Amino acid sequence: MASPRVQRLLRDLTPEVLGAMVRRYRAFSAAEDAVQEALIAAATQWERDGIPDNPRGWLVHVASRRVADEVRADIARRRREALVVSLVPPEDQLALAADDEVGDFDGRDDTLELLFTCCHPALSTSSSVALTLRALGGLTTGEIARAFLVPEATMAQRVSRAKQTLKDTPAPFATPSLAERNARLGAVMHVLYLVFSEGYTASSGDDLVRTDLSAEAIRLARMLHRLVPDHAEVEGLLALMLLTDARRLSRTGPAGELVPLDLQDRTRWDRAAIEEGVALVSRALPRGAVGPYQLQAAIAALHDEAAHVDETDWPQILSLYDVLLRMTDNPMAALSRAIALAMVQGPDAGLAQIDRLAVDPRLRNHHRLDAAQGHLHERAGRFAEARSAYLRAAERTTSTAEREYLLTQAAKLA
C-alpha cells in the first residue's frame, strides 16, 4: 500500500501523464491502460526505492514501454498469422522500440488539450463528460454514474461507447481549431464543474471531500480562463469554484464529520478566495448574456459575503434560483431553490415544493431529497417526520461522512 504522499503525487500526475501519452500515441484506451499499469508499478517501487527525481518522466517512460510491449506483441502475432500490414507504420515502430530514449515528451502539460480532445463532436456531451471524468478526474464508473444520476451499468456502457467512437473516428486527437475549441467549450466547462463537485462533496467513501479533484478542477479552470479571458461563463465557472471551495476547511469537524453551512465557523472561510471569486463574477455579470455558472457564482457570493447565517440575503438567492431554473433543467438546483423558498416563505412552502420534485426520477430515490425533507420538517417542529426522513437519507447515501451526519441528526430527534 502506497503512503498518502505517494498516492497524492500519483493522483496529481495522472492527468498530465495521460495527456502526454495520448498526444504521443493517439490511442486513448491504450494510453489509459498503459498509464494505469505505470501507476501500479510506481505505487510499489516508489514506496520501496523512493520517489524519483523526475516522477512525471518516470511514469511516461514506464507507460511508453507498456505501449511498446503491446505493439511488439501484436506485430509478432500478426507476423505469425502471415499478415502483411502491421499495427503501426514502420517509423512508429522504430520510435516505440527506442525505450531508452523515451522521456516525458518535453514536459508540457497536455491536460487541458486532452480535455478538449475528449470533448470531440463525434461524442454526445454526456459521453464526453463521462470519458473525461474517468480520464482526468480519476473517478470510478460508479462515481460518474452518481454525478449523472443514472445507473452504473448505463454509465459503463456510455464510457465504453465513447472510447470505441474515438477509436473509429478519423484523426480524433488532432489539435482542435479555434472554431472547434469554441464548439467544445460548453462540454469542457461541464466536465470541470462535475470534477470539482465530486471533489467538494465525494459521492462515496469515508471522506467528505477529495481535495485532489477540486484542486485539479480549479487549476484547469484557471488555465481555461487564461485561454479565453473574455468568456463570461468561464469566468463565472472559476468564480463559482473559488467561492465554493473557500468554505472547505469549515465543512468538517475535528473527526471529519460534516458541518452544515448554517453551523460553519465563517472565520475559517478563505477570504482571499472569496475576494477573488466576487471580483470575477462581478466582472462577468455585466458583460451581456448571463449563464448558469455566473448565476450559481452569484448565489455562492451571497452566501460567502454574509458574516452570519442570519444575514444571508435569501430573497435575492431565491430570485437567482428562479432565473437559473428558467435556463437549465437541473434537479439539484431545483432542490436548492426549495430550501431557499423555505427560508423566505417558511418550511411548509419548501416542503410543498419538494413533494412536487419527488416525482422526478432523478431525485425520487436520492438521499439529498430526503435530507432536505428532514431539515425542513425539523424547522417546522415535526420531529417524528424529520427523523424518518433523515433515516431514509442515511440508508440511501454512499458517503460515510454524510451517513454519519444524518444518523446523528436522527438520533437527536429520537
C-alpha positions in Angstrom: 0.0 0.0 0.0 1.5 3.3 -1.1 1.9 6.1 1.5 -0.5 9.1 1.4 2.3 11.2 0.0 2.9 8.8 -2.9 -0.8 8.4 -3.5 -1.3 12.2 -3.7 1.6 12.7 -6.1 0.3 9.9 -8.4 -3.2 11.5 -8.4 -1.7 14.9 -9.2 0.4 13.5 -12.1 -2.1 11.2 -13.7 -3.9 13.8 -15.9 -0.6 15.2 -17.2 0.9 11.8 -17.9 -2.3 10.6 -19.7 -2.3 13.8 -21.7 1.3 13.3 -22.8 0.6 9.6 -23.7 -2.5 10.4 -25.8 -0.6 13.2 -27.6 2.3 10.8 -28.4 0.4 7.7 -29.3 -3.0 8.9 -30.4 -4.8 6.0 -28.8 -7.0 6.8 -25.8 -7.7 3.3 -24.5 -4.1 2.0 -25.0 -2.7 5.2 -23.3 -5.2 4.8 -20.4 -4.3 1.1 -19.8 -0.6 1.9 -20.0 -0.8 4.8 -17.5 -2.8 2.6 -15.1 0.0 -0.1 -15.2 2.6 2.6 -14.7 0.7 3.9 -11.6 0.6 0.4 -10.1 4.3 0.0 -10.7 5.0 3.4 -9.2 2.9 2.7 -6.1 5.1 -0.3 -5.3 8.5 0.9 -6.4 8.4 4.4 -5.2 7.4 3.2 -1.7 10.3 0.8 -1.7 13.0 2.8 -3.5 11.9 6.4 -3.0 10.3 8.9 -5.4 12.5 9.5 -8.5 13.9 12.9 -9.3 11.5 13.3 -12.3 8.4 11.4 -11.3 6.4 12.6 -14.3 9.1 11.4 -16.7 9.4 8.1 -14.9 5.6 7.4 -15.3 5.7 8.4 -19.0 8.7 6.2 -19.6 7.1 3.1 -17.9 3.8 3.7 -19.7 5.6 4.1 -23.0 7.4 0.8 -22.5 4.0 -0.8 -21.8 2.7 0.5 -25.2 5.9 -0.6 -26.9 5.5 -4.1 -25.5 1.9 -4.3 -26.6 2.8 -3.1 -30.1 5.7 -5.7 -30.4 3.4 -8.5 -29.2 0.8 -7.5 -31.7 3.3 -7.3 -34.5 4.7 -10.7 -33.6 1.2 -12.2 -33.6 0.3 -10.7 -36.9 3.6 -12.0 -38.4 2.8 -15.4 -37.1 -0.6 -15.1 -38.8 1.2 -14.1 -42.0 -0.5 -10.7 -42.2 1.2 -8.1 -44.4 0.1 -5.0 -42.7 1.5 -4.4 -39.1 -0.3 -2.5 -36.4 1.6 0.8 -36.8 3.8 2.3 -39.6 7.4 1.3 -39.6 8.6 4.7 -38.4 6.3 4.5 -35.4 7.6 1.0 -34.6 11.2 2.4 -34.6 10.1 5.2 -32.2 8.4 2.8 -29.9 11.4 0.5 -29.8 13.7 3.2 -28.6 12.8 2.7 -25.0 15.9 4.3 -23.6 15.2 7.5 -25.5 11.6 7.9 -24.2 11.4 10.9 -22.0 8.5 12.9 -20.7 7.7 14.4 -24.2 9.1 17.9 -23.4 7.4 18.3 -20.0 4.5 20.1 -21.5 1.2 20.0 -19.6 -1.3 18.5 -22.0 -4.2 18.1 -19.6 -6.3 21.0 -20.9 -5.6 19.9 -24.5 -6.7 16.3 -23.6 -9.8 17.8 -22.1 -10.7 19.5 -25.4 -9.8 16.3 -27.3 -12.1 14.2 -25.3 -15.0 16.6 -25.9 -14.9 15.6 -29.6 -18.0 16.4 -31.7 -18.3 12.8 -32.6 -19.3 12.2 -29.0 -22.5 13.3 -27.2 -22.0 15.8 -24.5 -22.8 13.3 -21.8 -20.3 10.8 -23.3 -17.6 13.4 -23.4 -18.2 14.4 -19.8 -18.2 10.8 -18.7 -15.0 9.9 -20.6 -13.1 12.9 -19.3 -14.3 12.5 -15.7 -12.8 9.0 -16.0 -9.5 10.1 -17.6 -8.8 13.4 -16.0 -10.7 13.2 -12.7 -9.8 9.7 -11.9 -13.4 9.0 -11.0 -14.8 5.4 -11.0 -17.7 4.5 -13.2 -19.9 4.4 -10.1 -18.9 7.9 -9.0 -19.6 9.2 -12.5 -23.0 7.5 -12.6 -24.0 9.1 -9.3 -22.9 12.5 -10.7 -25.2 12.0 -13.7 -28.0 10.4 -11.6 -28.0 7.3 -13.8 -27.4 3.6 -13.0 -23.8 2.4 -13.0 -24.4 -0.1 -15.8 -25.7 2.7 -18.0 -22.6 4.8 -17.4 -20.3 1.8 -18.1 -21.9 1.4 -21.5 -21.6 5.1 -22.1 -17.9 5.2 -21.4 -17.2 2.1 -23.4 -19.1 3.5 -26.4 -17.2 6.8 -26.1 -13.9 5.0 -26.3 -15.0 3.0 -29.3 -16.3 6.1 -31.1 -12.9 7.9 -30.6 -11.2 4.8 -31.9 -13.3 4.7 -35.0 -13.1 8.5 -35.7 -10.5 9.7 -38.2 -7.8 11.8 -36.5 -9.7 12.2 -33.2 -6.7 13.6 -31.4 -5.8 16.4 -33.8 -5.5 19.7 -32.1 -8.8 21.4 -32.5 -9.1 24.7 -34.4 -10.4 27.9 -32.8 -13.9 27.2 -34.1 -13.8 23.6 -32.9 -12.5 24.7 -29.5 -15.3 27.2 -29.1 -17.8 24.5 -30.0 -16.5 22.2 -27.3 -16.2 24.8 -24.6 -19.6 24.0 -23.1 -18.7 20.3 -22.6 -15.3 21.3 -21.2 -16.8 23.6 -18.6 -19.4 20.9 -17.7 -16.6 18.4 -17.1 -14.7 20.7 -14.9 -17.8 21.6 -12.9 -18.6 17.9 -12.2 -15.0 17.1 -11.3 -15.0 20.0 -8.8 -18.4 18.9 -7.4 -17.2 15.3 -6.9 -14.1 16.7 -5.1 -16.1 19.1 -2.9 -18.6 16.5 -1.8 -17.5 13.0 -2.6 -20.4 10.8 -3.7 -19.0 7.8 -1.8 -16.2 6.7 0.5 -15.1 7.7 4.0 -14.0 11.2 3.3 -16.5 14.1 2.7 -14.1 15.9 0.4 -11.5 14.8 -2.2 -9.2 17.8 -2.3 -7.2 16.4 -5.2 -10.2 16.5 -7.5 -11.4 20.0 -6.5 -7.8 21.4 -6.7 -7.3 19.9 -10.2 -10.6 21.3 -11.4 -9.6 24.8 -10.1 -6.2 24.5 -11.7 -7.7 23.6 -15.1 -10.4 26.3 -14.8 -7.6 28.9 -14.3 -5.8 27.5 -17.4 -9.1 27.7 -19.3 -9.7 31.3 -18.1 -6.2 32.3 -19.3 -7.0 30.7 -22.7 -10.3 32.6 -23.1 -10.1 35.5 -20.7 -13.1 37.4 -22.1 -15.5 34.5 -21.8 -18.0 35.4 -19.1 -19.2 31.8 -18.4 -15.6 30.6 -18.0 -15.1 33.5 -15.6 -18.3 32.5 -13.8 -17.2 28.9 -13.5 -13.9 29.8 -12.0 -15.6 32.2 -9.6 -18.1 29.5 -8.6 -15.3 27.1 -7.8 -13.4 29.6 -5.7 -16.4 30.9 -3.8 -17.5 27.3 -3.0 -14.0 26.0 -2.2 -13.5 28.9 0.2 -15.7 27.2 2.7 -13.9 23.8 2.5 -11.9 24.0 5.8 -15.1 24.7 7.8 -17.2 21.9 6.3 -15.7 19.2 8.5 -15.2 19.0 12.3 -12.2 17.5 14.2 -13.2 13.9 13.4 -14.0 14.6 9.8 -17.7 14.9 10.5 -19.9 17.0 8.2 -20.7 20.6 9.4 -23.7 22.1 7.5 -23.5 25.6 6.1 -25.6 27.3 8.8 -23.3 26.0 11.6 -19.9 26.6 10.0 -17.3 28.8 11.5 -17.2 31.6 9.0 -14.0 33.0 10.3 -12.3 29.9 8.8 -13.5 30.7 5.3 -10.8 31.6 2.8 -11.3 35.4 2.5 -8.7 35.7 -0.4 -10.6 33.1 -2.4 -13.9 34.9 -1.7 -12.5 38.2 -2.8 -11.1 36.8 -6.0 -14.4 34.9 -6.7 -16.5 38.0 -6.1 -14.3 40.1 -8.3 -14.5 37.5 -11.1 -18.3 37.2 -11.0 -18.7 41.0 -10.7 -16.7 41.4 -13.8 -18.6 38.6 -15.7 -22.2 39.5 -15.0 -22.3 42.9 -16.8 -20.8 41.6 -20.0 -24.1 40.6 -21.6 -25.9 37.2 -21.7 -25.8 35.7 -18.2 -25.2 31.9 -18.0 -25.8 29.2 -15.3 -22.3 29.3 -13.9 -22.4 33.1 -13.4 -25.8 32.7 -11.6 -24.5 30.0 -9.4 -21.4 32.0 -8.6 -23.6 35.0 -7.7 -25.6 32.7 -5.3 -22.4 31.4 -3.7 -21.1 35.0 -3.3 -24.3 36.0 -1.4 -23.7 33.1 1.0 -20.0 33.9 1.4 -20.5 37.7 1.9 -22.9 37.1 4.8 -20.9 37.4 8.1 -23.6 35.4 9.9 -26.2 32.9 8.6 -29.0 35.3 9.7 -27.6 38.0 7.4 -28.0 35.8 4.3 -30.0 37.5 1.6 -32.4 34.6 1.0 -34.9 36.6 -1.2 -32.1 37.5 -3.6 -30.9 33.9 -3.6 -34.4 32.7 -4.4 -34.7 35.2 -7.2 -31.4 34.0 -8.7 -32.6 30.3 -8.5 -35.7 31.3 -10.3 -33.7 32.8 -13.2 -31.3 29.8 -13.1 -34.1 27.2 -13.4 -35.5 29.1 -16.4 -32.2 28.4 -18.2 -31.4 24.8 -17.1 -33.2 21.7 -16.0 -31.0 21.0 -13.0 -32.7 18.8 -10.4 -30.2 19.8 -7.7 -30.7 23.5 -8.4 -34.4 22.9 -8.1 -33.9 21.2 -4.7 -31.7 24.1 -3.5 -34.4 26.5 -4.7 -36.9 24.7 -2.5 -34.6 25.3 0.5 -34.3 29.0 -0.4 -38.1 29.2 -0.7 -38.4 27.7 2.8 -36.1 30.3 4.1 -38.2 33.1 2.6 -41.8 31.7 3.0 -41.4 29.1 5.7 -40.7 25.4 5.8 -44.1 24.3 4.6 -43.7 26.2 1.4 -40.4 24.5 0.8 -41.8 21.0 1.7 -44.6 21.5 -0.8 -42.1 22.2 -3.5 -40.0 19.2 -2.5 -43.2 17.0 -2.8 -43.5 18.2 -6.4 -39.8 17.4 -7.1 -40.2 13.9 -5.6 -41.9 12.7 -8.9 -38.7 13.4 -10.8 -37.0 10.0 -11.3 -33.6 11.7 -11.0 -34.4 12.8 -7.4 -37.1 10.3 -6.3 -34.6 8.0 -4.6 -31.8 10.5 -4.0 -30.7 10.9 -0.4 -30.5 14.7 -0.7 -34.2 15.0 -1.3 -34.9 13.0 1.9 -32.2 15.1 3.8 -33.9 18.3 2.7 -37.3 17.0 3.8 -35.8 16.1 7.2 -34.3 19.5 7.6 -37.5 21.4 6.8 -39.7 19.1 8.9 -37.3 19.8 11.8 -37.6 23.5 11.2 -41.4 23.1 11.3 -41.2 21.3 14.6 -42.4 17.9 13.2 -39.6 15.9 14.7 -41.0 12.4 14.0 -41.3 13.2 10.3 -37.9 14.7 10.3 -36.3 11.7 12.0 -37.9 9.3 9.4 -36.6 11.4 6.5 -33.1 11.6 8.0 -33.1 7.8 8.4 -34.2 7.3 4.8 -31.5 9.6 3.6 -28.9 7.8 5.7 -29.9 4.5 4.1 -29.6 5.9 0.5 -26.3 7.8 0.7 -23.0 6.1 -0.2 -20.9 8.7 1.6 -19.8 7.7 5.1 -19.5 11.3 6.3 -23.0 12.2 5.1 -24.5 9.0 6.6 -23.0 9.6 10.0 -24.3 13.2 9.9 -27.8 12.1 9.0 -27.8 9.3 11.6 -26.7 11.9 14.2 -29.5 14.2 13.2 -32.0 11.4 13.5 -30.6 10.4 16.9 -31.1 13.9 18.3 -34.8 13.7 17.5 -35.4 10.2 18.9 
